[in-house]
Amino acid sequence: MISLLLAMDRNHVIGLNNEMPWHLPKDLRFFKEKTTGNTIIMGRKTYDSMGGALPNRENVVLTKSKTDFPEHVKVIDQLQTVVEWNTDNPDKEYFIIGGGNIFNQVIDIADRMYITWIDEEFDGDTFFPSFSEGEWELTAKVKGERNETNPYDYYFLQYDRK
């Protein structure tokens, strides 16, 4: 299964200057719970913004760049590789975690989307693509806890392709 995992605001902002424009520890915990022990696939800029590979996950970078990556990071140069992995391992979940360019490439082939929707507006330069509600079914919606460290209203949404 190819799943997209992201946080975005009301206007589909997902980033600003290669960083998230908000800080929500509960969202970071959700991300960790979903991806630990699994494969995460990202573009080079997303990899760079994280400061390196995340532990306890198979880290895959989709890039045409000839940049050197650490030995434990798998590098692929075409989306078709992910499609083939998904075909060969249909019971495995592959998490696409960004950025905007990668999401634009994979949204039409994704099976599921996990979106932390933040009911706020932020400045941004990277956006999640629009998607047709007719192609997706909202299968889960959980309100996140708002508190001193998570200062916005936000929801954990799960969409499955119809």
N, C-alpha and C positions, 0 to 999 in steps of 0.2 A: 504494500500500500504506500502510495506517495502522499505524504501529508505536509501541508504548509503550517508553520508555527511562527506566529508573530504577534506583536502588539501594535495597535494603531489608534490614532485619535479620530474624532468625528469626521475630519477631512481626509482620512486615509494617510496621514503623515506617519511614517515609520522611522524617520531619521533626520538629523540635522548635523552637518559637518562630520559625517561618519560616526555619529553617536546617537543614542536615544535621547530625545529632548525631555525626558521625564525619568523619575526614579521610583519604581514600585517594587519593593522587596518581595511582595506576595507573587507578583508576576515572574520575577526571577526564580523564585522557589518552584512555581508551576513549570517553568521551562526546564529546570533541573530534573524535576520528577518525571516529566515526559521523556526527556532525551537520555538520561543516564542509562547506560547499557545498550544504547541503540546507535544507529548511524545518523550523523548530522551532515547535511550537504549545504555548502554556502559558496558565495562568490569570494574572490580575493579580498575585496574591500571589507567585507564582513569579517573575514578571517583576521585581517590586519587590525580592525577595530577591537577585536577581542584580546589582542595582545598575544595570540598564539592558540594552540589547540586546547580544547576543553578536556579535562580528565574524564576517564571512565566512559568514553564514547569513541566510536570510530569517526574521525574527522576527515571529511572529504571536501576538497576545494575544487570547484568548477571554474576553470580559468584557461585562457589561451596564453597567459603570461608565462614567460620562461623563468620567473622568479624561483629561487631555490626554496624549498620547504623542508622542514625536518623529516627525517626518515619515517616517523610514525604518522605522518599526514599523507593521505592518498590524494593524488592530483589527477583529475580527469579534464579533458578538454572539450567534451561534447555531452549534451543532455541525453543523447541516445544511450549512453552508458547506464544512466540511472534507469531508463525505461527497460533496458535489458535485465538489470539486476532485479527490478520489480517483477518482470515476467518470470524470471528464474526462481524467485523467492516470494511468491504471492502472499505468504503468511507473515512476512516481515514488514515492519513499518519503517520507511525512510523519511526522515524529517528534513524538509527544506527550510532553512532558517534565515535566508536573505542573501543579498539585499534586493533592492527594488528591481534591478535588471534581471536577476534570477527569477524573482516572483513573476515578472512579466512573461518569461519564457515558459514557466511550468504551470501556470494557473489553469491552462486548458487541458492538462493531462493529470492534474492532481485528483485524488480520490477523497481527500478530507482536508479541512482547514480548522486549525485551532487558532482562534483570534482573541487576544485580550483587547477588548474594545474599551477605550478610555473616553469617558463622556466629558471631554475637554478639547480645547483647540490650542495647538502649539505651532510655533514657527517650524518650518521644515523644508528640506530640499530633496527628500526621497519619499516616495509615495507607494502605497500598495495599490495595485490596479483595481479598477472597478470590476465588479462581477455581477452576473445576472442572478437575482434571487430565484428566478425560474429554473436555474440549473442546479441549485443547491437547496438542501433542506436543513433548517436549523434543528439539530437533534439534541442540543444541550445548551442551557443558559444558566449560569450561576453568578450571582452578584458577589463581587469581591468585597472584603472588609475594608471600609474606609477608617483610617485612624491617623495618628500623628506621623507615622512613617510611610503610610500609603494615602496621600492627601487628596486623591481624586475618586470620583465614582467610576467604577470600572466593572466589566463583566467578562467572564470566561465563556466564550461562545465556541460551539463545535458545529461545523457544517459538514454534511456528507453529500457527495454528488448524487443527484437523483438518478 
